Amino acid sequence: MSKYKLLMLTTLIISGCSICYELIISALSSYLKGDSVWQYSVTIGIYMSAMGLGSYISKFLKNNLFNWFVVVEIGVGVLGGLSSLVLFLANIYLVCYQIVMYFEILVIGIFVGMEIPILTRIIENDENNLRVTISSIFSFDYIGGLIGSIAFPLLLLPHLGYFCTAFLVGSLNLIVSLIIVIKYKNHISHYLTFLYLAIIILIGMLIGTIFSENISKFVEDGLYRDKIIFMKQSKYQHIVLTKHRDDLRLFINGNVQFSSVDEYRYHEALVHLAMSKASKTENILILGGGDGLAAREIFKYNVKNLTLVDLDSEIIKVCSENKDIVELNKNSLTDPRIHIINEDAYQFLQETNLKFDVIIVDLPDPNSEILNKLYTNIFYRLCKNVLETSGMMVVQSTSPYYAANSFWCINKTIESEGFNVLPYHLEIPSFGDWGFNLASLKEFDKSFDFKVNTKYLSNDNVEALFFFHKDEQPNTDIEINSLSKPILLNYYLKSEKNWR
């Protein structure tokens, strides 16, 4: 076995790379197309089946096993290294993204499935000890898989992004092929051909790694209407800022969070109905709202303490340092009255002993399992526990036109926890028809008296916010969203497919 120790060790790298390709395709497809459950499930299913097919194909390779092993490693390195680039381009220029995605998974999976059987036969043909060979190879294989599955979410994606990660992992496969060519050149026919081929492709991958940020910016420009002025992959999400004349837009994971042209409509509706109805406005809680725009509206009142809970410290940094956003949010994130906590909103509500006069729930739409948790009956029960008896709560609730079932599911779920709930909505040009749910443990009416400066809301037009047309009503019996049965996620993903 000593003769093939280096070959055995390469299994560690190979397995780690394999897991990374699977995660890259799944995560990127979730980012580009949504529905993470479907994307991960399909990727894993096709990938595992393709590996089985590759393993079966390998039995027909009887001679020149070292040559075949090098071919497989070069093939995996090229296909895996280009995987992010190919998927991005397919999403921009082709209508058949899913076909490209499935083909990519299938081909990479077949190559990966051939690796271990070929390697096993190389060592077995010489050592003639199947028990030791199999146990050693699979030990390295499983450990490598663990390393790859940990490195991808903790190190690679947050710090390098999709493009650099794919190029870097592809480079590792090519380095493996180069090591094998050099170390075992006596076993490889056409040695120089493989050597030069591996070196040339490796150089190309390394160039891609070095210039990945430039490539990423160039490609992502095709996803956005306006010029990208900032782009960052944080630990939790992909942040993009675009600007065209006076229109500044923030995107998170490809979804627009605000447009500077009309964001005031959204944030006035989000904040002022709750604030004007609250008996006190001294201690306020915002869940989400890392852009500081809701905070800007809140500081129009006599507020003593504002607690803002947003998971991602990077979005806080961007929106408190970028001059365009700072101008828009009026430096609200650096106001001495604000206390920013970078923590999961659900966890914060579980742990805090504080009580609040008003709770503003300004979270992203429930388009994933993680976000769906923040729209469940248990989440609103936690909100109820930290809300003063006479306090008010408002929840951004998606669109009653584009996602009617989702909107009314949120409404019904809040109501199930003992809240009196008033649904309302308005037209926001960059979003369309958008809805909110105002809630309180006490009964309240639809009369409002706004005493702060606003650009859109007035005592005259507020009544129109409570009228819903026939096509904004749910088209089925709506269920309550819970942790054990995330029905809201199904409602939302179904509506998302209809309007994409």
N, C-alpha and C positions, 0 to 999 in steps of 0.2 A: 504493500500500500504506500510505502514511503516514496516510491517513484512518482506517485500521482497526488502527493499532498497538496501541491499548488493547485492542481486541477480540482481537487475536492473543495478547496477554500473558495474557488471562484463561484461555487454553488451558492455561497452566502450572498455574494453581490448579485448574482443572477436572480435569485428569489426576491431580494429586496427591490430590484428594478421592476420585476414583474408585478408586484403589489402596487408599486407607484404608478405604473401605466394604467392599471385598473382604476385606481383612485383619481387620476388625472382626468380620464374620460368621463367617469361618473360625476365628479365635481364640476367639471367644465360644462357638461351637458345640462346639469341642474342650473348652473348660472345662466346659460344661454337660453334654455327652453323651459325652465321651471320643473315642478313636479319631481322633487328629489327622490321620493320613494320609487317612482317608476324608473327613473334613470339609473339609480343604483341597482335595482332589482334586475332590470334588463341587462345591464352591463355585466353583473356577476353571473347571470344565467348563461348568456352567450359566451362569455369568457371561459367559464368552466367547461361548457360543451366543446368549445374550440380546442381547449387544452386536451380534452379526451380524444378529439379527432387527430390532433397533432401527435399524440402518443401512439395512436393506431398507425398513422402514416409512417412513423419512424421504423416500424418493423420491416418495411420494404427497403430500408437503407442498409445494405449488407457490407459494402466495402467503403474504404476511405472515410472512416467515421470521424477522424480528426478534421478532414476537409468539411464534412457536413456540419460538424459542430461549430466551426468558424463561420460558415455561411449563415447558420442560424443566428449566431450572436451578432453578426453584422446586420442581418435582416431585422432583428429585434431592435437593435440600436438605432437604425435609420427610421423605421416605422414609429417606434416609441418616441424618439427624439423630435420627430416632426408632428406628432399627434395633436398637440395643442394648436399649432399653426394651421394644420389641415382642417380641424374642426371650426376654428374661427372663420377661415376663408369660406368654408362650406356654408356656414350660417349667414354670411354676408352676401355671397354671390350665387348660391344654389337654392332651389326650392326643395331639394331632396336631402336635407341635413341628416335625417334619421338613417337613410340608406348608407351615407358616407360613414356615419358613426358605427352602424352595425358591421359594415365591411372592415373598418379599422379594428374593431374589437375582435372580429373573427380571424383576421390574418395574424394579428399580434398573438392572439390566443393559440393559434396553430403552431406558430414558431416556439412559443414558450412551452407548449405541451411536448415538443420534440426534444427539448434540452435535456431533461433528466434521463429519459430512456437512452439517448445516445451516449451521455456521459457514463451511465451505468454499464453499458455494453463495452465502452472503451476500457474501463478499469477491470471489468469482469473477464474480458478476453485475455488479459494478461495475468491477473492475480488469481482467478479461479476460486474466489471465496464470496459467494453471493450474499451470505448473511452479513458479513462485515461491510461489504460494499453498499448494500441497500440501507443498512442502519446508519452508516456514516453520511451518506449522501442526503438522506431525508432529515437527519439531525441538522445539518447545515442549511437545508432548504427551509425548514420551519423557523429556525432562528433568524435567517435572512428575511423571511416574511414578516416576522415580528418587528425587526428593525425598520423595514420599509413602511409598515403601517403606522409606526410611531413617528418616524422622521417626517413623513409627508404632512400631517396636520400641525405638528409642533414647530418644525424647522423649515422645511422646503417651501410649502405654499405661502405661509405668512411673510417670509423674508425674501423669497425669490419670485413668487408669482407663477402663473401657469407656464409661460414660455420658457423662462430660465430653468424651471424645474424639469420640464420635458427634455430640453437640450442637455442639461447636466446629467440626468439619468441615462439618456441615450449615450452620452459620452462614456459612462461607466461600462455599459455593454460593449462598446467598441474597444475600451481599454482591456477588457477581459479577452476579447478576440485577439488583440495585439499580443497580450501576454502568452496566450496559447500558441500563436504562430511562432513567436521567438523561442519559447521554452521547449516546444515539441516540434521544431522544424524538421527533424529527421523523420517524423511520422506524417508530414504534410507534403503532398505533391503540389507542384506549382507554388512553391514556398514564396518566391519573390512577388508573384502576382497578388497573393493574399496579403503579404506584408505591405506593399504599396497601397493596395486598396483600403486596408484598415487604417493606415496612417492618413491618407487623403480624406477619408470620410470623418475620421476623428478630428482632424483639423477644422473641417467644416462645422462639426457639432460644437467645438470649442469656440469658434467664431460666433456661432449662434448664441452660445451661452453668454459671451462677453457683451454682445450687442443686443441681447434679448429685450432690454428696455426700449431701445429704439425701434426694434421690430414690433414690439407690443403696441407702442404708441401709433406706429404707422398703420397697423392692422385695425386697432380699435377705433381709429378715426372713421372707419367705415361703418361702425355701429352707431355712431352719434351724428346728429344733424349738424352740430356746431363744433367749433374748434376746442379740442381738449387742452385745458390749461393746467390741470393737475390730475395725477393718477397714482393710486397707492393701493397695494394689497395689504390690508391689516390682518391681524390674527383671525378676525371674524368675518370680514367682508371686503369686497372690492369697491373702492371709493373713486369716483371720477367727477371732476368739475369741468363743465364746458361753458363757453361764453361766446355770444354773438351780439355785438353792440351793447345794449343795456340788459340783455337777457342772460343772466347767470343761472346755471342749473346744476344741481347736485344729484348725482346718481349713486345708488348703492346696489350692488349686484345687478346692474343694468336697469334698475327701476328708478324713475325720476322721483326725487323726494321733494323738490320744490323748484319753481321758476321764479326768479326775482320780479318778473313782470306782474304776477298775480298771486304770489304767496300770501299777501296780506288778507285776501279773501278767506283762505283756508285757516290761517292762524287767528284771525278775528273771530270766525265762527267757532273755532276750537276753544278759545279762551273766554270770550266775553260773556257768553250766555251763562256759563257756570259761575264766573266771578261776580257778575251782577246779581245773581240769585243767592249767593252765599251770605249768611248773616255776619261772617267774619272773613277777612282775607289777609290774615297775618302770617299763617304758616301754610305754605303751598308745596305740593309734591308734583313733579313732572316725571312720568315714567317714559323714557325715550327722549325725544326732543333735543338730541345732541347738537343740532344746528343753531340753537339759541334763539330761534324765531318766536317760539311760544313764550320763552322767558322774556323776550322784549315786550310782548303784549302784557304779560303779568306785572312787569315793573311799572306799568302805568297806574297801578293801584298802590295803596298804602300797605305794602308788603314788608314784613320784618325778616322773614326767613323763607328762602326758596331752596328746596332740595331737588336736585336733578339727578336721576338715576339712569345712566346709559352704559351699556355693557362695554362699548368700544372706546377706549381712551384716545384712539387715533382720530376719530371723528370730532371729538372735543378739541383736540389739538389743531386740526385743520380749521375748524370754525371759530377758533379763538385767535388764530394767527393770520389766516388769509385775509388780506386787506379788503377784498371785495365782499366777503361774507361778514367781516367785522363791521363794515359800513352798513350792511343790511340789518344785522342783528343788534346794532347800536351798542356793541361791546357788552352785551348782556352776560356773556360767559365769564367776564372778569369783574362783574359787579360784586362788591363786598358782601352783599346780602345772599349770594348764591353759594350753595354747598354742593359740589359735584362728586358723585359716587360712581365709580366704574365697577358695576356689579350687575348681575342678572336681576331683572326686576322682580321675578318670582322669588328668588332667594332673599332679596332685600325685604320684601313684604313679610316673609316668614320670620325674619330675624329682628326687624325694627320694633322698638317700643314707643315710637313717636306717634302722635296723632296730628292729622292735617285738616285744615278747614276746606281745602279744595284739592282734588286729585285730577290731574290732567293726564290721560293715557294716550300718548302720542307715539304709538309703536308701529313698526312696519306691518303691512298686510299679512294675514295668516297663510302664507304660501309654502310653509314647511312645517315639519313636526315640532321643531323647536319653538317657532313663533306661535303655532297653534296653542301651545300650552299657556300662552299669555292671553288667551281669549276663552278660557274654560270657566265653568262655574266655580271651581276651586280658586282660580285666580281672582275672580270678582268677590269671592268670600274673604280672601286675604285683604283686598282693597277695603271691604266693609269693616274689617277689624281695625284698620288704621284711620278710618274716616270719622271725624266728629259727628255726633248725632244730628246736628243741624247743618252738616257740610254738604258739598256738592261734588259730583264726579262726572267727567265727560270722557267718552271713549271715541276715538276715530274708528269708523266702522265700515270702511270700504265704500263702494258705490252701490246705491240702491237701484241704479239702472243697469250697470254692467254686471253686477253680482248681487242681485236682489235677495236670493236665498241666503247668501253670506251675511248681508246686512241685517236681515230679520232674525237670523240665527243668533247673532251677537245681541240684538235687542232682547230676544226671548231668554237668552242665557243670563244676562244681567238681571232681568226681571225675576228669574227663578231664585235668586239669592235675596229676595225681599226688598229690592229697590223699586221705587216709583220711577218709571222710565219714560222720557219724552224723546222720540226720534225726530230728527230734522236733517235737512240737506240743502245744498246750494250748488250753483254752477261755478266751477273753477276752470277757466279755459284750458290750462295745461293738463288737467286731470279729467275733466268732464264733470258729470253729476256726482257729487261726493257727499257722504252721509256721516252723521255723528249720533251718539246717544247720550242724552243728558240724564243723570240719575241722582236720586237722593233718597235717604231713608225716611224723610218727611214728605208729605204731600206738597206739591207746588203747582202753580198755574202757568199759563203761557204769556203772562204779561211781563214785559222786560223794560227796564229803564237804564239806558247806557249813559254813564256820566263821564266817560273818558273819550279822548279823541279817536275816531276811527275813519277809515277810508271807504269802507263798504257798508258795514252794519249801521242801522239807525232804528229808532223806535218805530218808524213808519214801515220799514220793509221786513222787520223780523217775523211778522206773522206769516209771510209767504214761505218761510223756511219749513213750516210744519205741514204743508200740503203735499201729498204724494199722489201721483197719477196712477192709473190702472196698471201701466206697464212697469211700475216700480214696486209692485206687490209680489210676494212670493208665489211661485207657481206650484207649490207642493206643501204638504203639512211639514212644518219646520220642527226639527228636533233640537234639544238643548245640547250644547257642546260640552263634552267632559273629557277628562284625561284618559279614561278607559275606552271611550268611543269618540274619537276626534272627527265628528261629522262635519264640522265647519271646514276642515281641510278638504274634504271631498266636495263640498259645495263650491269652495273657492276655486279649486283646480278645474272643476267642470266648467265654471264660468270663464276661467282664464283661457281654456281651450277654444271656447266659442268666440272669444273676442281677439285672439292673437292674429 
